[in-house]
Amino acid sequence: MGIAPLYSTTTRVWRYYKVGVINTLFGYGIYALLLLIGLNMYVAQIIGHITGIAFNYFTYSRHVFHDLTASKFRFILSYTLNYAVGLVFLALSAIILSSPYLAGLSAMILTSIINFVVLRKYVFTPDLHVLPLPRPAIVSENIDHASF
């Protein structure tokens, strides 16, 4: 593994977390706005999460994984699983940490690490259309190996 793949991965992780801050502010902003207008916190949370998924898809596909092909279905599936994993991490963190703020922060950090790996390995993948094509056969190879 050379310097270029390491640089590329480091750059992608840096972009992932920069965009992640924007995504978090957007998602939390939607949640807070819905609370402000009087929605129940669980209704606000699910609407904020669904709206955030659409926003995150746009930002991650444009700014972090712009050179890769995205699967919208896998993105939605990954965020559904991400939500469940986040709830589990939150429950476990709440047992270990006395502050709900620290528990939420630790759950968010752990979930974000898993989310990056899932997005990189299963959602945003190299475009199959840019893979090298097989080398065409040389006419003499075909004639030499032909059997009549």
Secondary structure, DSSP 8 states (H G I E B T S, - for coil): --HHHHHHHHHHHHHHHHHHHHHHHHHHHHHHHHHHTT--HHHHHHHHHHHHHHHHHHHIIIIISTTSEE-HHHHHHHHHHHHHHHHHHHHHHHHH-S-HHHHHHHHHHHHHHHHHHHIIIIIEE--GGGS-------HHHHHHT---
